[in-house]
Structure formats: C-alpha cells, structure tokens
Amino acid sequence: MGHPSLRQQAYEQILAMIESGELTKGGATSEVRLSQKLDMSRTPVRAALQQLEWEGYLRIVSKHGVLVLDSSSQRVGDLLDQIAAMALFSVSVAFATRPGELRDLSRELTEAFQTVRDASVPDTSELLTFEYDLFRRLILLGNNNEMAKTYQSSISRLFWHRNDGRWFAPYRTQTDEQVGVLIRSFGLDAEAYRNALFDYLRTLKMTWR
C-alpha cells in the first residue's frame, strides 16, 4: 500500500485541527498560514481545503482567507435531518424485504442498550458510541456505500461525541426512553419506527450545542 499523497496528508491534518478545536469553529485562518504550519507547499493545502469546503467544514472566501464553519442550529438541523432520512429509507427497505432481520436486530440492540445503560453512569461515552453505532447499522441496511460514506462525514461534521447534553438532566430520562422505543420499533412496523425516529430526532435537535 502506497504512502498517502500530500493532498491527503494535508486534508487529514487540517481536519484533525478542526476536530480538536485547534482551528476554532467560527474562526479564520489562511492558506498561507496552514502551508507554513504543515510545512507544505500551497498546492496540496489548497486541494485539501477545497475538499473540506465541499464537505462543509469550512468556507474559502476570496481576499478573506478560510473561515471554519461553526455548528449553527440550521447546519446541525440539516445534518441530523440527513442522517434521519437515510435511516428512514434504509429501514423502510428492510421492512419491505427483510422484516425478520429487523426483528433480530431489535432484540440484539435491546440487550446491548441495556448493558450500556447499566455500565455507563455517569460516563456518557459508551452511550454516545452506542448511538453512533445504532445509526450506522440502520443505514447499512440500505446496502448503499454512498449513504454509508455520507453518514461518516455527517457524524464527523456534527462532532457527535462532544454533544452529550441529551444524556444529562433534565433530558436524560426522555432520551433513554426514546432510544429504547426506537430500538423496539423496528421489531414492530414501519409506522411505529417512523414515529419513534422523529421523536428522537426532535430531542437531538433541541439539545445540540
């Protein structure tokens, strides 16, 4: 396997700076400063910035540099809606073609969720990982590689593992119940699943920082 290109190295390093907070959301930098920091020419850095702009992490503004996008409520809402739409589509397909697989998955995740709940007080990291994996597995039911890639990108842009407000008072009991209902719902029928998914989505939007 070959070494990653300079463009890929630049992309990964700049993304890591965004995710770590070294490049502050809502802040500004420049192609020149990033090139100096990464000790690279401007060509691979420019290509990396263009990819990050296309993915929604930043905006390149002529004569003003590079603006790191913040997690505005509109942007967060759009990304959460996108994840929910993919999960709705994938599970709807499975309801029509593989209902037995959904029932098995519901039983498996019900047990897994109970284990996480019992082991993760007051630490929320396991609950956040469970949520991430829950959506990932639901979207994979659609057997669509592009949706799987979009999910990974959306989760990264949302900084999912830093947003845990729903797992603290006064929302924790509500979130706990909603996730449990969601898991049980895809062992029932499409309407129950749709209602449970959108109840949970509303809580995600309400508690996101």
N, C-alpha and C positions, 0 to 999 in steps of 0.2 A: 504494500500500500504506500503510495507516494506521500510526500510531505504536503501539508495544506499550502495553498497559494498565499501570496502576500495579501491579496484582497480578503481571503477567508480569515487569515490571521488578524487583520485589521478589524474585520467585522466582529469576530469573537471577542477581541479585547475591548472594543468600544461598547458592545452590548454588555459585557461584564461590568464596565464602568457605569453604565446606566442602571443596571440591576442592583449594583452595590450602593448606589447613591453618590458615587464619586462625581458623576455628572448629574447635577441636581435637576429633578423634574421641574420644568418651568424656567430653567436657566439657559444660558447661551455659551457657546464655545465657537471655535472656528476650525476650518480645515487645516490651517497653518499650525495652530497650537496642537491639534491632535497628531499631525505629522511629526512635530518635534517630540511630543511625549512618547509616541510609539517608535520613534527613530526609523521612520519610513518615508519614502517619497510621497508626494501628494496624490499620485495616480491611484495606488491601491486604496488609500484612505478615502479618496473621492468616490471610488466604486463601492466601498463598504458603506459610506454614508448614504449613497443613493439607494442601496438595498434596504438600509434601516429606515429611510424615509418611506419607501414603498410599503414596508411592514408596519408603519405607523408609530415608530418610536420617536421620530424627530422630524423637523422640517428644515429644509435648506432654503434660506431666504437671501436672495441676491443683495449684496452690499451690507447685509446684517449678520452674516455668519450662519451658525447652526443652532436652532432652537430645540431643546429637549422637551418633548411634549409632556404635559402633566396629565394626571388622571382625572380630568374633568368629569363631572357627572354624566354628561352626554356621551363622552367617549367610553366610559365604563359601561353605561347602559347599552350602547351599541355592541360592545364586545360580549357582554353577558347575553344579550338577545341572540347574537350569532351562535354562541355555544348552545343555548337552549333550542334554537331552531334545528341545529344539527342533531342534537339528542332526540328531539321530537321526530324528525324524519327517520332516523336510523331505527328507533324503537317501533315506529309505525310500520316500517317494512318488516321487522321481525314479528310483530303481532300478526301480520298477514301471511307470513311464510313459515315462521319457526316459533309458535307460541310455547311449545314445550321447553325450548331453550331459555325463553324469558322466565318461565316458572322456576327452572333450575337456578338461574342466575339470581332471582329474587330470594330464594331460600339461602343460597350461598352468601349473598351480601347481607342479609338479615343477621346471620350468625356472625359475620365479620364485623358488622357495625356494633353489635352488642359487645364483642370483645374489645373493640377500640374504646367504646364508651366507658367500659369498666376499668380500662387501663390508662386513661388519658386525663385524669383530673389532678391538678388544674392545667397541665400542659396541653395545649391545643394542637401541637404539630402533627400528631397522629390523626386527628380529626380532619385537618386540612389536607393531609395526604390521602385520606380515605375519600374525601370529596373529589379531589383531583382524579383519583383512580376510578371512582364511580362514573364520572362523566366520560372519561377516556374509554371505559369498557362499553358504555352505552353507544357512543359514537362509532366505535369499532364494529358494532353490529351492522352498520350500513355497508361494510366492506368497500369503503371508498378511501383511497390513500390521500386524496386531496383534502377531504374533510379531516382526516387524522392530522395532517400537517397544519391545517388551519387551526385546529384545536390547540396544538402545541404552541403555535405562535400567539394565539389569543391569551392563553394562560400566562405566558411569559410577559406579555404586554400589560396584563392586569396585576402583575406582582402578587399572584394568588396567595402565596404562602406568607405574605406580610399583612394580609387583610383577614383578621380573625374576630372582628367586632361582633359578628353574629353568634360567636361561641362564648360570649360573656353576658352577664346581666345587663339589661333586662330581656335580652333576646334569646339566651341560650336554650331555655325550655322550649320556646317556639321553634327554633331551628332544629333541635333534637327531634321533636315530634315530626316536623316537616320532612326531614331526611328519612326517618323511619317510614312514614306514609309513602314517600316517593319510591322507596325500595320495594315495599309491598305491592305498590300499584302495578308494576309491570309483571306481576304474577296474577293480575286480575283482568283488566281490559283497557283498551286504548283511551277511553274517556276518563277513567279513573287516573290513568297515568298523566294525561294532559293536564288535568286539574291540579294534581299534586306537583307537577313540574312547575307550573306557573305560580302556584302559591310560594314555592321555594324561591323562585326567581325574584318575586317581589321582595322577599326578605333580603336576598343578596343585594339587590339594588339599594334598599333602604339603609343597610348597614355598611356599605362600602365606603372606604375613606379615599 
